[in-house]
């Protein structure tokens, strides 16, 4: 079952969007997979301390996007196939990259500076991961 334990509600926009984004990121990262069961709307609203209508809206949007399926009287589950997951991953990466590019441009960074910085940070992360394994 998808736990939502890693979801930290904050200033990331409306709560229903944070729930949607959490599931999308899990799908993109492979930590949430097709067939995984979701908590009931009531259970998730209690766990997160939010209005059940908020969870209902998030689940409805996820259903409309073809990422989850729900049946009356039954549990909801992840129904996204490889094509939907790849589309979500591409969308998330594009949105994050656009935000980063905009921030770098606002600081006056050149393309070359930005690419060099990204390369250094990428390598630092890989070195840190290598040291911990």
C-alpha positions as CSV (number, residue, x, y, z in Angstrom):
1,X,0.0,0.0,0.0
2,X,1.2,3.5,-0.8
3,X,2.0,4.9,2.6
4,X,2.3,8.7,2.0
5,X,4.6,8.8,5.0
6,X,7.1,10.9,3.0
7,X,4.5,13.5,2.1
8,X,5.3,16.7,4.1
9,X,2.6,19.2,3.6
10,X,3.9,22.8,3.3
11,X,4.0,25.8,1.1
12,X,4.0,23.7,-2.1
13,X,0.6,25.0,-3.3
14,X,-2.9,23.6,-2.5
15,X,-2.8,20.3,-0.5
16,X,-4.7,18.4,-3.2
17,X,-1.9,19.3,-5.7
18,X,0.7,18.2,-3.2
19,X,-0.9,14.8,-2.9
20,X,-1.1,14.5,-6.7
21,X,2.6,15.6,-7.0
22,X,3.7,13.1,-4.3
23,X,2.1,10.2,-6.2
24,X,3.5,11.4,-9.6
25,X,7.0,11.7,-8.2
26,X,6.7,8.2,-6.7
27,X,5.7,6.9,-10.1
28,X,8.5,8.7,-11.8
29,X,11.0,7.4,-9.3
30,X,9.7,3.8,-9.4
31,X,8.9,3.8,-5.6
32,X,5.2,3.6,-6.5
33,X,4.1,1.0,-9.0
34,X,1.1,-0.1,-11.0
35,X,-1.1,-2.3,-8.8
36,X,-0.1,-0.6,-5.5
37,X,-3.1,0.0,-3.3
38,X,-4.0,3.4,-2.1
39,X,-5.4,4.3,1.3
40,X,-9.1,5.1,1.3
41,X,-10.0,8.7,1.0
42,X,-11.2,8.8,4.6
43,X,-8.0,7.0,5.9
44,X,-5.6,9.4,4.0
45,X,-7.5,12.5,5.1
46,X,-7.2,11.3,8.7
47,X,-3.5,10.4,8.3
48,X,-2.7,13.8,6.8
49,X,-5.1,15.8,9.0
50,X,-6.9,17.3,6.0
51,X,-10.5,17.6,4.8
52,X,-11.8,14.4,3.1
53,X,-12.9,16.6,0.1
54,X,-9.2,17.6,-0.4
55,X,-8.2,13.9,-0.8
56,X,-11.3,13.3,-3.0
57,X,-10.2,16.1,-5.3
58,X,-6.7,14.7,-5.5
59,X,-7.9,11.2,-6.3
60,X,-10.4,12.5,-8.9
61,X,-7.5,14.3,-10.7
62,X,-5.3,11.2,-10.5
63,X,-8.2,9.1,-12.0
64,X,-8.8,11.6,-14.8
65,X,-5.1,11.5,-15.6
66,X,-5.3,7.7,-15.8
67,X,-2.9,7.2,-12.9
68,X,-5.2,5.5,-10.5
69,X,-8.5,3.5,-10.7
70,X,-11.3,3.4,-8.1
71,X,-14.4,1.3,-8.0
72,X,-17.4,1.9,-5.8
73,X,-17.0,0.0,-2.5
74,X,-13.5,-1.1,-3.4
75,X,-10.0,0.2,-2.7
76,X,-8.3,2.5,-5.1
77,X,-5.1,1.4,-6.8
78,X,-2.4,2.6,-9.1
79,X,-3.3,1.8,-12.6
80,X,-0.7,3.8,-14.6
81,X,1.1,1.8,-17.3
82,X,4.6,2.4,-18.7
83,X,3.4,5.1,-21.2
84,X,1.6,7.1,-18.5
85,X,4.5,6.8,-16.1
86,X,7.0,8.0,-18.8
87,X,4.7,11.0,-19.6
88,X,4.5,11.9,-15.9
89,X,8.3,11.6,-15.5
90,X,8.9,13.8,-18.6
91,X,6.4,16.4,-17.4
92,X,8.0,16.5,-13.9
93,X,11.5,16.8,-15.2
94,X,10.5,19.5,-17.7
95,X,8.7,21.6,-15.0
96,X,11.7,21.3,-12.6
97,X,14.2,22.1,-15.3
98,X,12.2,25.2,-16.4
99,X,12.1,26.4,-12.8
100,X,15.8,25.9,-12.4
101,X,16.7,27.6,-15.7
102,X,14.6,30.6,-14.8
103,X,16.3,30.9,-11.4
104,X,19.7,30.6,-12.9
105,X,18.9,33.2,-15.5
106,X,17.6,35.6,-12.8
107,X,20.9,35.3,-11.1
108,X,22.7,36.2,-14.3
109,X,24.3,32.8,-14.8
110,X,25.4,32.0,-18.3
111,X,24.6,28.7,-20.0
112,X,28.2,27.6,-19.5
113,X,28.2,28.5,-15.8
114,X,24.8,26.7,-15.3
115,X,26.0,23.6,-17.0
116,X,29.3,23.5,-15.1
117,X,27.4,24.0,-11.8
118,X,25.0,21.2,-12.6
119,X,27.9,18.9,-13.6
120,X,29.7,19.6,-10.3
121,X,26.6,19.1,-8.2
122,X,25.7,15.9,-10.1
123,X,29.2,14.5,-9.5
124,X,29.1,15.5,-5.8
125,X,25.8,13.6,-5.3
126,X,27.2,10.5,-7.1
127,X,30.4,10.7,-4.9
128,X,28.3,10.9,-1.8
129,X,26.2,8.0,-2.8
130,X,29.3,5.9,-3.6
131,X,30.7,6.6,-0.1
132,X,27.5,5.5,1.6
133,X,27.2,2.2,-0.3
